[in-house]
Amino acid sequence: MTSNGTSYTLALDGVHHADGYISTGHAHTPRRLVGGAAATLRGPGLLVLALLAALALASSARAQAPVFLGAADDFGVLGASTVTNTGLTEVTGDVGVSPGTAVTGFPPGIVNGTIYSAGAVAAQAQADLTAAYNDAEGRACQVDLTGQDLGGMTLTDGVYCFSSSVGLTGTLTLDAQGDPNAVFIFQIGSTLTTASASSVNLINGAQSCMVVWQVGSSATLGTTTAFSGNVLALTSNTATTGVTVDGRLLAQNGAVTLDSNTVTRAQCAAVPVVSVPVSVVPPSVPVVPPSVPVVPASVPVVPASVPVVPASVPVLPVFLPVSVPVSAATSSGTANDEAGPVVNVHGAPGASCVPGDFRLRILVRDASGIRRVDVFLDGRLVERSTRRQFYVWIRAERLLAGRHTLRVVAHDREGNQTVQTRGFTRCNRPVSPPFTG
């Protein structure tokens, strides 16, 4: 940070801002973690303890319990009046409407789940959605970002509030700082709107199932937005052409409108199974008393490598350390998983040639969990990830003109794999005219 105000980076309450201020209602002066000069005069040890205590209190205050969705958890899309689709939308998860009855556009849209048109299941999901909305709305605001665009921000877990509308232009990064249980809650007074090609990027263990957008009226996601989290809208949700959602679109009182989208119901990663060691000798097994001869005189001598036990001495069971066997069911509850992961690659170029760099969005899902995903360009590894969703920049400007091949290889925890291949053509670079004076 420089004193002349020309350029600086400010970190406050988990928000990292470049070239801008956060207004807290007070003068922009450094905060004190401990008060008074006496803390400094009593020695560095006391100051360190005070700092650690302040940081612990801040961490404790920020930690949030997840927002429980109840029956709405099974839905990728849930509306109140209607659910309307145009184009080749794919929804992984249930689709429902209640108290309305109209679900249109499937087909051509695809639902990897069940469609509920009114009825008890959709009604219960709506009731639980209302409870979840009220829970998210009732959390104490920890950082007020009213009037600020979310684009370009990096936020840690916590509750962020906006008194009215909020926009997202560019990329919002949510950083879990290594904690997969980090919860992000956004309380929005009115509308949520994203610009075209915006995105919500999850890093350091952040999971979309732990991200909640509580929207006071309606949410509109701009074309080709790559969005993460569960949108709990009081009125309606609209996903324009090419939007992808790793999460849910849930509307309490209005419609959900889709247009050639991909909506994948967010699921938290399963807790890994841990082997439990078995005790070598349980306390209940008596030890052979020293007075019992190991080999009585009446027993013929045998090679030393073969232990002999007299018939009168009971044979003790031998307990060796073993691993607890894992049943056929995986940690996610799916038995005998023999299928490879489902891989979706978004942003891959079409038939026309590519003039410059581009971004891939890769979504992977599997019942047993994802072990790793490798991305190759012309046979060279360019990215390796263990996440179900991530982005890869392809530096096409550095490639020679001609045909190139992208290959995505996904491995699940049962040893199965899926390979997706995409080809693209790098345009011929324009030839600059010779310089003439």
C-alpha positions in Angstrom: 0.0 0.0 0.0 1.4 3.4 -1.0 0.6 6.7 0.8 0.0 8.6 -2.4 -3.1 6.6 -3.2 -2.0 5.5 -6.7 -2.0 1.7 -6.1 -2.7 -0.6 -3.2 -4.3 -3.9 -2.2 -6.5 -3.9 0.9 -7.5 -7.0 2.9 -10.4 -6.6 5.3 -12.7 -9.2 6.9 -11.7 -11.8 4.4 -12.2 -9.6 1.3 -9.2 -8.8 -0.9 -9.7 -5.7 -3.0 -7.3 -4.2 -5.5 -7.2 -0.4 -6.2 -10.3 0.4 -4.1 -11.6 1.2 -0.6 -14.0 -0.6 1.7 -16.1 1.8 3.6 -16.8 0.7 7.2 -18.3 4.0 8.3 -15.1 5.0 10.1 -11.9 6.7 9.0 -9.5 4.6 7.1 -7.1 4.0 9.9 -5.3 0.8 10.9 -7.3 -1.4 13.3 -6.0 -2.3 16.7 -6.2 -6.0 17.7 -5.3 -5.2 21.3 -6.0 -1.9 23.0 -3.6 0.6 24.7 0.2 0.9 24.9 0.2 -1.2 28.1 -0.1 -4.4 26.1 3.1 -3.5 24.3 4.9 -2.4 27.4 4.3 -5.7 29.2 6.4 -7.6 26.7 6.2 -9.3 23.4 4.9 -12.6 24.8 1.7 -10.9 26.1 1.2 -9.2 22.8 1.6 -12.4 20.8 -1.0 -14.1 23.1 -3.4 -11.2 22.7 -3.0 -11.4 18.9 -3.6 -15.1 18.9 -6.7 -14.7 21.0 -8.1 -12.0 18.8 -7.5 -14.1 15.7 -9.2 -17.1 17.4 -12.2 -15.0 18.3 -12.4 -13.7 14.7 -12.3 -17.2 13.3 -14.9 -18.4 15.7 -17.2 -15.5 14.9 -16.9 -16.1 11.2 -17.6 -19.9 11.2 -21.1 -20.8 10.0 -23.2 -23.9 10.1 -24.4 -25.1 6.6 -27.9 -24.0 5.4 -30.1 -27.2 5.5 -32.2 -27.6 2.4 -34.2 -30.6 3.5 -36.3 -32.1 0.6 -35.1 -29.3 -1.7 -31.6 -30.9 -1.6 -32.7 -33.5 -4.2 -33.6 -30.8 -6.8 -31.4 -29.1 -9.3 -34.4 -26.9 -10.4 -37.5 -26.0 -8.4 -40.1 -23.4 -9.3 -43.4 -22.2 -7.8 -45.5 -21.2 -10.8 -43.7 -22.8 -13.8 -40.4 -24.3 -15.0 -39.8 -23.4 -18.6 -36.9 -24.6 -20.8 -35.7 -23.7 -24.3 -33.0 -25.7 -26.1 -30.7 -28.5 -25.0 -30.6 -27.9 -21.3 -29.3 -30.8 -19.1 -30.3 -30.9 -15.4 -28.6 -33.4 -13.1 -31.0 -33.7 -10.2 -34.8 -33.6 -9.9 -36.9 -30.9 -11.5 -40.1 -29.8 -9.8 -42.8 -27.1 -9.5 -45.4 -26.4 -6.8 -48.1 -25.2 -6.3 -48.0 -24.7 -10.1 -48.2 -27.7 -12.5 -46.4 -26.6 -15.7 -42.9 -28.0 -16.5 -42.2 -27.5 -20.2 -39.3 -28.0 -22.6 -38.3 -31.5 -21.4 -37.6 -32.8 -24.1 -35.6 -31.4 -25.8 -34.1 -30.8 -22.4 -32.7 -33.7 -20.4 -33.4 -34.4 -16.7 -31.1 -36.9 -15.0 -33.6 -37.3 -12.2 -37.3 -37.1 -11.8 -39.8 -34.4 -12.8 -42.4 -33.6 -10.2 -45.4 -31.5 -11.4 -47.1 -30.4 -8.1 -47.8 -33.2 -5.7 -46.5 -34.0 -2.2 -42.8 -34.3 -3.1 -42.6 -30.9 -4.7 -44.8 -29.3 -2.0 -42.5 -30.6 0.7 -39.4 -29.3 -1.2 -41.0 -25.9 -1.4 -41.8 -25.9 2.3 -38.1 -26.8 3.1 -36.9 -24.2 0.6 -38.9 -21.5 2.6 -37.2 -22.7 5.8 -33.8 -22.6 4.2 -34.4 -19.2 2.8 -35.5 -17.8 6.2 -32.4 -19.5 7.8 -30.0 -17.8 5.4 -31.8 -14.5 5.6 -31.7 -14.6 9.4 -27.9 -15.1 9.8 -26.0 -12.1 11.3 -24.2 -10.1 8.6 -20.5 -10.2 9.0 -19.3 -8.0 6.0 -21.5 -5.4 4.3 -20.7 -5.0 0.6 -23.6 -2.9 -0.4 -23.0 -1.0 -3.6 -20.0 -3.1 -4.6 -19.7 -5.4 -7.6 -18.5 -8.8 -6.7 -16.2 -9.1 -9.8 -12.5 -9.2 -9.0 -13.1 -10.0 -5.3 -11.6 -12.9 -3.3 -13.7 -13.8 -0.3 -13.2 -16.3 2.6 -16.1 -18.0 4.4 -18.6 -15.8 6.1 -21.9 -14.0 5.7 -21.9 -11.1 3.2 -24.9 -8.8 2.9 -26.2 -6.3 0.3 -29.1 -4.0 1.3 -30.4 -3.9 -2.3 -29.2 -5.3 -5.7 -25.8 -6.8 -6.5 -24.0 -7.4 -9.7 -21.2 -9.8 -10.7 -19.0 -8.7 -13.7 -16.0 -10.9 -14.2 -14.8 -13.5 -11.7 -15.6 -13.9 -8.0 -13.2 -16.2 -6.1 -14.3 -18.0 -3.0 -11.4 -19.3 -0.9 -12.0 -22.0 1.7 -8.4 -21.8 2.9 -8.2 -25.6 3.0 -11.5 -26.1 4.9 -14.0 -28.1 2.8 -16.7 -27.2 5.4 -16.3 -23.5 4.8 -19.7 -21.9 4.4 -20.4 -18.8 2.2 -23.7 -17.0 2.6 -24.8 -14.0 0.4 -27.8 -12.0 1.7 -29.1 -9.9 -1.2 -31.9 -7.4 -0.6 -33.3 -7.4 -4.1 -31.8 -8.7 -7.4 -28.8 -10.7 -8.3 -27.5 -10.1 -11.9 -24.4 -11.5 -13.6 -22.8 -10.1 -16.7 -22.1 -12.3 -19.7 -19.1 -14.7 -19.3 -18.9 -14.0 -15.5 -17.9 -16.8 -13.1 -17.7 -17.9 -9.5 -14.4 -19.7 -8.9 -13.9 -22.0 -6.0 -10.4 -22.6 -4.6 -8.6 -24.3 -1.7 -11.3 -26.8 -1.0 -14.4 -24.6 -1.4 -17.5 -26.6 -2.3 -20.5 -25.3 -4.2 -22.8 -27.2 -1.9 -21.7 -24.8 0.9 -22.4 -21.6 -1.1 -25.9 -20.0 -0.6 -27.3 -17.0 -2.5 -30.4 -15.7 -0.6 -32.0 -13.4 -3.2 -34.7 -11.0 -2.0 -36.5 -10.9 -5.4 -35.1 -12.5 -8.6 -31.8 -13.7 -10.0 -30.7 -13.4 -13.7 -27.5 -15.1 -14.9 -26.0 -13.6 -18.0 -25.1 -15.6 -21.1 -22.3 -18.2 -20.6 -21.9 -17.4 -16.9 -20.2 -20.2 -15.0 -22.0 -20.0 -11.6 -21.5 -21.9 -8.4 -23.8 -22.3 -5.4 -27.5 -22.7 -4.4 -29.7 -19.7 -5.6 -32.6 -19.4 -3.2 -34.7 -16.7 -4.8 -37.9 -15.3 -3.2 -39.4 -14.7 -6.7 -37.7 -16.2 -9.8 -34.6 -17.5 -11.4 -33.6 -16.9 -15.0 -30.6 -18.6 -16.7 -29.9 -17.2 -20.1 -28.2 -19.0 -23.0 -25.2 -21.1 -22.2 -25.2 -20.6 -18.4 -23.8 -23.5 -16.3 -24.7 -23.9 -12.7 -22.9 -26.1 -10.2 -25.5 -25.9 -7.6 -29.3 -25.3 -7.7 -31.9 -22.8 -9.0 -34.7 -22.7 -6.5 -37.6 -20.2 -6.6 -40.2 -19.8 -3.9 -43.0 -17.7 -5.6 -42.3 -17.4 -9.3 -40.8 -19.3 -12.3 -37.5 -20.8 -13.2 -36.6 -20.1 -16.9 -33.8 -22.1 -18.6 -32.2 -21.7 -22.1 -29.6 -24.3 -23.2 -28.0 -24.6 -19.8 -26.2 -27.2 -17.7 -27.4 -27.4 -14.1 -25.7 -29.9 -11.8 -27.1 -30.4 -8.3 -24.2 -29.7 -5.9 -23.2 -32.5 -3.6 -20.6 -32.3 -0.9 -17.6 -34.6 -1.2 -17.9 -37.8 0.8 -15.7 -38.2 3.9 -13.0 -40.7 3.1 -13.2 -44.2 4.8 -10.5 -44.7 7.4 -9.2 -48.2 8.2 -9.5 -49.1 11.9 -6.6 -51.2 13.3 -7.5 -54.2 15.4 -5.8 -54.7 18.7 -3.0 -57.3 18.7 -4.0 -59.1 21.9 -7.4 -58.2 23.5 -7.2 -57.7 27.3 -9.8 -60.5 27.7 -7.5 -63.3 26.4 -5.5 -64.9 29.2 -1.8 -65.2 28.8 -0.3 -68.7 29.1 1.2 -69.0 32.6 5.0 -69.5 32.6 4.5 -72.8 34.5 3.0 -74.5 31.5 5.8 -76.2 29.5 5.9 -75.3 25.9 7.1 -78.7 24.8 6.7 -81.5 27.2 9.3 -84.4 27.3 6.8 -86.9 25.9 6.5 -85.0 22.7 9.0 -86.0 20.1 11.4 -83.4 18.9 10.4 -81.6 15.8 12.3 -78.9 13.8 12.6 -75.6 15.6 10.6 -73.8 12.9 7.4 -75.8 13.8 5.9 -74.8 17.2 4.4 -77.6 19.2 1.6 -77.2 21.8 0.8 -80.1 24.2 -2.8 -81.4 23.9 -3.5 -80.5 27.4 -2.8 -76.8 26.8 -5.6 -74.9 25.2 -4.6 -73.3 21.9 -4.8 -69.5 22.1 -6.2 -67.5 19.2 -3.6 -65.3 17.5 -4.7 -61.8 16.8 -2.8 -60.0 14.1 -3.2 -56.4 13.0 -5.5 -56.3 10.0 -7.3 -53.7 8.1 -11.1 -53.6 8.3 -12.4 -54.8 5.0 -14.3 -52.3 2.9 -17.7 -53.5 1.7 -18.8 -53.4 -1.9 -20.6 -50.2 -1.2 -18.5 -47.1 -1.7 -18.3 -44.2 0.7 -21.1 -42.6 -1.2 -23.4 -45.6 -0.8 -23.2 -46.9 -4.4 -22.4 -50.6 -4.7 -20.1 -52.1 -7.3 -19.3 -49.0 -9.2 -17.9 -50.2 -12.5 -18.6 -47.1 -14.6 -16.2 -44.3 -15.3 -17.0 -40.7 -14.2 -19.3 -38.5 -16.2 -17.3 -35.7 -17.8 -18.6 -32.5 -19.3 -16.2 -30.1 -21.0 -17.6 -26.6 -21.6 -15.9 -23.8 -23.6 -14.1 -26.2 -26.1 -13.9 -24.5 -29.6 -16.2 -25.6 -32.3 -15.5 -26.1 -36.0 -14.1 -22.6 -36.6 -10.4 -21.9 -36.0 -9.2 -20.4 -32.8 -7.5 -17.0 -33.0 -6.4 -16.7 -29.3 -6.5 -18.1 -25.8 -9.6 -19.7 -24.4 -10.9 -21.2 -21.2 -12.3 -24.7 -20.5 -14.7 -25.4 -17.7 -14.6 -29.0 -16.7 -17.3 -30.7 -14.6 -16.9 -34.3 -13.4 -19.2 -36.4 -11.3 -19.1 -40.0 -10.1 -20.9 -42.1 -7.4 -17.7 -43.3 -5.7 -15.9 -39.9 -5.8 -13.2 -38.4 -8.0 -9.6 -39.4 -7.5 -8.1 -37.0 -10.1 -8.6 -35.4 -13.5 -5.8 -34.8 -16.0 -6.0 -32.4 -18.9 -3.6 -33.0 -21.8 -2.8 -30.7 -24.8 -1.2 -32.6 -27.7 -0.1 -35.3 -25.2 1.4 -32.9 -22.7 -0.1 -32.6 -19.2 -1.3 -29.0 -18.7 -3.5 -29.4 -15.6 -4.2 -31.9 -12.8 -7.0 -31.5 -10.3 -8.9 -33.5 -7.7 -12.0 -31.2 -7.8 -15.3 -31.9 -9.4 -15.3 -28.5 -11.1 -12.3 -26.4 -12.3 -11.1 -24.2 -15.1 -8.2 -24.5 -17.5 -6.7 -21.7 -19.6 -5.5 -23.0 -23.0 -2.8 -20.7 -24.3 -3.7 -21.1 -28.0 -1.7 -17.9 -29.0 1.5 -19.8 -28.3 0.6 -22.7 -30.5 1.5 -23.2 -34.1 -1.2 -22.9 -36.7 -2.9 -26.2 -37.4 -4.8 -28.9 -35.7 -4.5 -29.6 -31.9 -6.0 -32.1 -29.5 -7.3 -31.7 -26.0 -7.8 -34.8 -23.9 -9.5 -35.0 -20.5 -8.9 -38.2 -18.4 -11.0 -38.6 -15.2 -10.3 -41.3 -12.6 -12.8 -42.3 -9.9 -12.0 -43.9 -6.5 -12.9 -47.4 -7.8 -10.2 -47.4 -10.5 -12.5 -46.6 -13.4 -11.7 -43.8 -15.9 -13.3 -41.8 -18.6 -11.5 -40.1 -21.5 -13.0 -37.1 -23.4 -11.2 -35.8 -26.5 -11.7 -32.4 -28.2 -10.0 -31.1 -31.3 -9.5 -27.5 -32.4 -7.7 -25.6 -35.2 -5.3 -22.8 -34.4 -5.8 -20.0 -37.0 -2.9 -19.0 -39.2 -1.2 -16.0 -37.7 -1.5 -12.8 -39.8 1.7 -11.8 -41.5 2.7 -8.2 -40.6 3.5 -6.0 -43.6 7.1 -5.0 -44.0 8.0 -1.8 -42.3 8.7 1.1 -44.6 10.0 4.4 -43.7 
